[in-house]
Every structure is written in C-alpha cells, then in structure tokens.
C-alpha cells in the first residue's frame, strides 16, 4: 500500500505539476482581482477533479470496451510517461503536462481560464489522465489500492489549488530556476517509474517469453 502511494504521489506530482500550474496561473491572471483568481482556481480544480475521477472510475471499462489489455496499457502508459519525463529533465515544455505556445496565446485573451486551459490541459492533461487510468488498472481490482490512488490524486489536486491561491508568492519564491530544478528532479524519478511500467508491460505480455 505504501509503495502504491509513493508511486502515485511521484506520478501525479510530475504529471499534474502543482508548482508549474501555480506559476502559469499567476502568469495568466495578472489583471484579475484576488476574488476572481480564487473563483477561477476553485472552478478549475473542481472541473479537473471531476474529469480525473471519471477516468479513475470508468477508465478500465473503456479499456475493456476497446479490447485493450493491461500489459498494453502498462507499456503505452510507460512510454507516454517516459516522454513527459524526458521533457521535464531537459526543461522543455510538453503538451502532456502543460499548454502549448498556441494554447497560451489563446488563454491570454480569455477572461475566464477556469475550464481552458486551467482545468484541462494544465491540471487534468493527457499525462494526468493516462496516469490515472494506468495506476487504477495496475491495482488489479484491489479496492484498497484503488482508494489509495484516488486519495493521493485528491491530495495532489488540493495542493495544486492551495498553491494557486498563493501563486504569485510561489513564483517569487522559487523563480524560473527553482521551478526547473524541482521539475528535473521529479522528471528523473518519473523516468525510472516509466521504464519500470514498460518492463512490467512487456514482461506480462508474453512477448519476451
């Protein structure tokens, strides 16, 4: 159970990126009042939570509907997480965990960013969604482990919300260099987890036997 919690924590910390979300939130809302920022942060977090819970509860059913096996999901999820980890280690923006330059340009012109780009793809992006399906499926129906994954996910979403409330202070405290240092460290851990997911997927697929 502790191992599942640690894996879920590292994976969600990397794919959601609370500090990165807070920094981008501060950059996208410089002209909004504190009340507007709180409201957008709350709406964005609640919408992202709903999105991730849907995939946590019904992701496996969707996989079964399309005939996708657990080994295939582990391998594909591991590759996706590895690509995200590589971008994090080299300090490159990734569409899997953040917005693209085109999406940033569109977001700047919006008065309310709570749905786009805050809820998705900043918080509940492709990386977080893929990680949710992978972590829940990896629990193999164990309700306790699934509950642990969901609780860690909710804790990470709460941390993201709280950091957005103090986004300006976080940005000043860490700075661009500080954010990149944290991102690179987590990226290395995520890369190792991603490779393990790939190994597990290939090992249980029967391809290598």
C-alpha positions as a Markdown table, in Angstrom:
| # | Residue | x | y | z |
|---|---|---|---|---|
| 1 | Unk | 0.0 | 0.0 | 0.0 |
| 2 | Unk | 2.8 | 2.4 | 0.9 |
| 3 | Unk | 4.6 | 1.5 | -2.4 |
| 4 | Unk | 1.4 | 2.3 | -4.3 |
| 5 | Unk | 1.0 | 5.6 | -2.5 |
| 6 | Unk | 4.6 | 6.6 | -3.3 |
| 7 | Unk | 4.3 | 5.7 | -7.0 |
| 8 | Unk | 1.0 | 7.6 | -7.2 |
| 9 | Unk | 2.5 | 10.6 | -5.5 |
| 10 | Unk | 5.5 | 10.8 | -7.7 |
| 11 | Unk | 3.5 | 10.2 | -10.9 |
| 12 | Unk | 0.8 | 12.8 | -10.0 |
| 13 | Unk | 3.4 | 15.3 | -8.8 |
| 14 | Unk | 5.1 | 15.0 | -12.2 |
| 15 | Unk | 2.0 | 14.8 | -14.5 |
| 16 | Unk | -0.1 | 17.5 | -12.7 |
| 17 | Unk | 2.9 | 19.6 | -11.7 |
| 18 | Unk | 1.3 | 21.8 | -8.9 |
| 19 | Unk | 4.2 | 24.3 | -8.8 |
| 20 | Unk | 4.1 | 24.7 | -12.6 |
| 21 | Unk | 0.4 | 25.1 | -12.6 |
| 22 | Unk | 0.6 | 27.8 | -10.0 |
| 23 | Unk | 3.3 | 29.6 | -11.9 |
| 24 | Unk | 1.3 | 29.5 | -15.2 |
| 25 | Unk | -1.8 | 30.5 | -13.3 |
| 26 | Unk | 0.0 | 33.6 | -12.0 |
| 27 | Unk | 1.2 | 34.5 | -15.4 |
| 28 | Unk | -2.2 | 34.1 | -17.0 |
| 29 | Unk | -4.1 | 36.2 | -14.4 |
| 30 | Unk | -2.1 | 39.3 | -13.6 |
| 31 | Unk | -5.0 | 41.6 | -14.2 |
| 32 | Unk | -7.6 | 39.7 | -12.3 |
| 33 | Unk | -8.7 | 40.6 | -8.7 |
| 34 | Unk | -7.9 | 38.3 | -5.8 |
| 35 | Unk | -11.6 | 37.2 | -5.7 |
| 36 | Unk | -11.6 | 36.4 | -9.4 |
| 37 | Unk | -8.4 | 34.4 | -9.1 |
| 38 | Unk | -9.8 | 32.4 | -6.2 |
| 39 | Unk | -13.0 | 31.6 | -8.1 |
| 40 | Unk | -11.1 | 30.5 | -11.2 |
| 41 | Unk | -8.8 | 28.4 | -9.2 |
| 42 | Unk | -11.7 | 26.7 | -7.4 |
| 43 | Unk | -13.7 | 26.1 | -10.6 |
| 44 | Unk | -10.7 | 24.8 | -12.4 |
| 45 | Unk | -9.7 | 22.4 | -9.7 |
| 46 | Unk | -13.3 | 21.1 | -9.3 |
| 47 | Unk | -13.6 | 20.5 | -13.0 |
| 48 | Unk | -10.2 | 18.8 | -13.2 |
| 49 | Unk | -11.2 | 16.6 | -10.2 |
| 50 | Unk | -14.4 | 15.6 | -12.0 |
| 51 | Unk | -12.5 | 14.7 | -15.1 |
| 52 | Unk | -9.9 | 12.6 | -13.4 |
| 53 | Unk | -12.5 | 10.8 | -11.2 |
| 54 | Unk | -14.4 | 9.8 | -14.3 |
| 55 | Unk | -11.3 | 8.2 | -15.8 |
| 56 | Unk | -10.4 | 6.6 | -12.4 |
| 57 | Unk | -13.8 | 5.0 | -12.1 |
| 58 | Unk | -14.6 | 4.2 | -15.7 |
| 59 | Unk | -11.2 | 4.1 | -17.4 |
| 60 | Unk | -10.9 | 0.3 | -17.1 |
| 61 | Unk | -14.3 | -0.2 | -18.5 |
| 62 | Unk | -13.4 | 1.9 | -21.5 |
| 63 | Unk | -10.2 | -0.2 | -22.0 |
| 64 | Unk | -12.3 | -3.4 | -21.9 |
| 65 | Unk | -14.7 | -1.9 | -24.4 |
| 66 | Unk | -11.9 | -1.3 | -26.9 |
| 67 | Unk | -10.2 | -4.6 | -26.1 |
| 68 | Unk | -7.0 | -3.0 | -24.6 |
| 69 | Unk | -5.1 | -5.4 | -22.3 |
| 70 | Unk | -3.4 | -4.4 | -19.0 |
| 71 | Unk | 0.1 | -5.2 | -20.5 |
| 72 | Unk | -0.6 | -2.9 | -23.5 |
| 73 | Unk | -1.8 | -0.2 | -21.1 |
| 74 | Unk | 1.3 | -0.5 | -18.9 |
| 75 | Unk | 3.6 | -0.3 | -21.9 |
| 76 | Unk | 1.8 | 2.5 | -23.6 |
| 77 | Unk | 1.4 | 4.4 | -20.4 |
| 78 | Unk | 5.1 | 3.9 | -19.6 |
| 79 | Unk | 6.1 | 5.3 | -23.0 |
| 80 | Unk | 3.9 | 8.3 | -22.5 |
| 81 | Unk | 5.3 | 9.0 | -19.0 |
| 82 | Unk | 8.8 | 8.5 | -20.3 |
| 83 | Unk | 8.3 | 11.1 | -23.0 |
| 84 | Unk | 7.0 | 13.5 | -20.4 |
| 85 | Unk | 9.9 | 12.7 | -18.0 |
| 86 | Unk | 12.4 | 13.4 | -20.8 |
| 87 | Unk | 10.8 | 16.8 | -21.5 |
| 88 | Unk | 10.9 | 17.6 | -17.7 |
| 89 | Unk | 14.6 | 16.6 | -17.3 |
| 90 | Unk | 15.6 | 18.7 | -20.3 |
| 91 | Unk | 13.4 | 21.7 | -19.3 |
| 92 | Unk | 11.2 | 21.5 | -22.5 |
| 93 | Unk | 7.5 | 22.4 | -22.5 |
| 94 | Unk | 5.4 | 19.3 | -23.0 |
| 95 | Unk | 1.8 | 19.2 | -24.3 |
| 96 | Unk | 1.4 | 16.2 | -21.9 |
| 97 | Unk | 1.7 | 18.3 | -18.7 |
| 98 | Unk | 1.3 | 21.9 | -19.8 |
| 99 | Unk | -0.1 | 24.1 | -22.5 |
| 100 | Unk | 1.5 | 24.7 | -25.9 |
| 101 | Unk | 2.5 | 28.2 | -27.0 |
| 102 | Unk | -0.6 | 28.4 | -29.2 |
| 103 | Unk | -2.8 | 27.5 | -26.2 |
| 104 | Unk | -1.1 | 30.1 | -24.1 |
| 105 | Unk | -1.7 | 32.7 | -26.7 |
| 106 | Unk | -5.4 | 31.8 | -26.8 |
| 107 | Unk | -5.6 | 31.7 | -22.9 |
| 108 | Unk | -4.2 | 35.2 | -22.6 |
| 109 | Unk | -7.2 | 36.6 | -24.5 |
| 110 | Unk | -9.7 | 34.8 | -22.3 |
| 111 | Unk | -11.4 | 36.5 | -19.3 |
| 112 | Unk | -12.1 | 33.2 | -17.5 |
| 113 | Unk | -9.5 | 30.5 | -17.8 |
| 114 | Unk | -11.0 | 28.1 | -15.3 |
| 115 | Unk | -12.1 | 25.5 | -17.9 |
| 116 | Unk | -9.5 | 26.1 | -20.6 |
| 117 | Unk | -6.6 | 26.0 | -20.1 |
| 118 | Unk | -6.7 | 25.6 | -16.3 |
| 119 | Unk | -8.9 | 22.5 | -15.7 |
| 120 | Unk | -7.6 | 21.0 | -18.9 |
| 121 | Unk | -4.9 | 20.6 | -20.1 |
| 122 | Unk | -3.0 | 22.3 | -17.2 |
| 123 | Unk | -4.3 | 20.2 | -14.3 |
| 124 | Unk | -6.2 | 17.3 | -16.0 |
| 125 | Unk | -4.0 | 16.9 | -19.0 |
| 126 | Unk | -3.2 | 13.9 | -21.2 |
| 127 | Unk | -0.4 | 12.9 | -18.8 |
| 128 | Unk | -2.6 | 13.0 | -15.6 |
| 129 | Unk | -5.5 | 11.2 | -17.4 |
| 130 | Unk | -3.2 | 8.5 | -18.7 |
| 131 | Unk | -1.5 | 8.1 | -15.3 |
| 132 | Unk | -4.9 | 7.8 | -13.6 |
| 133 | Unk | -6.1 | 5.0 | -15.9 |
| 134 | Unk | -2.7 | 3.3 | -15.6 |
| 135 | Unk | -2.4 | 3.5 | -11.8 |
| 136 | Unk | -6.0 | 2.3 | -11.2 |
| 137 | Unk | -5.7 | -0.6 | -13.7 |
| 138 | Unk | -2.4 | -1.5 | -12.1 |
| 139 | Unk | -4.2 | -2.0 | -8.8 |
| 140 | Unk | -5.9 | -5.0 | -10.5 |
| 141 | Unk | -9.3 | -4.6 | -8.8 |
| 142 | Unk | -7.9 | -4.2 | -5.2 |
| 143 | Unk | -10.3 | -1.7 | -3.8 |
| 144 | Unk | -7.9 | -0.6 | -1.1 |
| 145 | Unk | -5.1 | 0.2 | -3.6 |
| 146 | Unk | -7.6 | 2.0 | -5.9 |
| 147 | Unk | -8.7 | 4.1 | -2.9 |
| 148 | Unk | -5.1 | 4.9 | -2.1 |
| 149 | Unk | -4.5 | 6.1 | -5.7 |
| 150 | Unk | -7.7 | 8.2 | -5.7 |
| 151 | Unk | -6.8 | 9.7 | -2.2 |
| 152 | Unk | -3.3 | 10.6 | -3.5 |
| 153 | Unk | -4.8 | 12.2 | -6.6 |
| 154 | Unk | -7.2 | 14.2 | -4.5 |
| 155 | Unk | -4.4 | 15.3 | -2.2 |
| 156 | Unk | -2.3 | 16.5 | -5.2 |
| 157 | Unk | -5.3 | 18.4 | -6.6 |
| 158 | Unk | -5.8 | 20.1 | -3.2 |
| 159 | Unk | -2.1 | 21.0 | -3.1 |
| 160 | Unk | -2.4 | 22.4 | -6.6 |
| 161 | Unk | -5.4 | 24.5 | -5.6 |
| 162 | Unk | -3.6 | 25.8 | -2.5 |
| 163 | Unk | -0.5 | 26.8 | -4.5 |
| 164 | Unk | -2.7 | 28.7 | -7.0 |
| 165 | Unk | -4.1 | 30.7 | -4.1 |
| 166 | Unk | -0.5 | 31.8 | -3.3 |
| 167 | Unk | 0.7 | 31.6 | -7.0 |
| 168 | Unk | 2.4 | 35.0 | -7.0 |
| 169 | Unk | 4.4 | 34.2 | -3.9 |
| 170 | Unk | 5.3 | 30.8 | -5.2 |
| 171 | Unk | 6.6 | 32.3 | -8.4 |
| 172 | Unk | 8.7 | 34.8 | -6.5 |
| 173 | Unk | 10.0 | 32.2 | -4.0 |
| 174 | Unk | 11.1 | 29.6 | -6.5 |
| 175 | Unk | 11.7 | 31.7 | -9.6 |
| 176 | Unk | 12.2 | 30.1 | -13.0 |
| 177 | Unk | 15.4 | 28.3 | -12.0 |
| 178 | Unk | 13.8 | 26.9 | -8.9 |
| 179 | Unk | 10.8 | 25.5 | -10.8 |
| 180 | Unk | 13.2 | 23.9 | -13.3 |
| 181 | Unk | 15.3 | 22.3 | -10.6 |
| 182 | Unk | 12.2 | 20.7 | -9.0 |
| 183 | Unk | 10.9 | 19.7 | -12.4 |
| 184 | Unk | 14.2 | 18.0 | -13.3 |
| 185 | Unk | 14.4 | 16.1 | -10.1 |
| 186 | Unk | 10.9 | 14.7 | -10.4 |
| 187 | Unk | 11.5 | 14.0 | -14.0 |
| 188 | Unk | 14.4 | 11.7 | -13.2 |
| 189 | Unk | 12.1 | 9.7 | -10.7 |
| 190 | Unk | 9.3 | 9.6 | -13.3 |
| 191 | Unk | 11.6 | 8.3 | -16.0 |
| 192 | Unk | 12.6 | 5.4 | -13.7 |
| 193 | Unk | 8.9 | 4.7 | -12.9 |
| 194 | Unk | 8.0 | 4.9 | -16.6 |
| 195 | Unk | 10.7 | 2.4 | -17.6 |
| 196 | Unk | 9.5 | 0.0 | -14.9 |
| 197 | Unk | 6.0 | 0.3 | -16.3 |
| 198 | Unk | 7.3 | -0.6 | -19.7 |
| 199 | Unk | 9.3 | -3.6 | -18.3 |
| 200 | Unk | 6.2 | -4.8 | -16.4 |
| 201 | Unk | 4.0 | -4.4 | -19.5 |
| 202 | Unk | 6.4 | -6.3 | -21.8 |
| 203 | Unk | 7.1 | -8.9 | -19.1 |
| 204 | Unk | 3.4 | -9.8 | -18.6 |
| 205 | Unk | 2.5 | -9.6 | -22.3 |
| 206 | Unk | 4.3 | -12.9 | -23.1 |
| 207 | Unk | 6.2 | -11.3 | -26.0 |
| 208 | Unk | 9.6 | -11.9 | -24.3 |
| 209 | Unk | 8.9 | -15.4 | -23.2 |
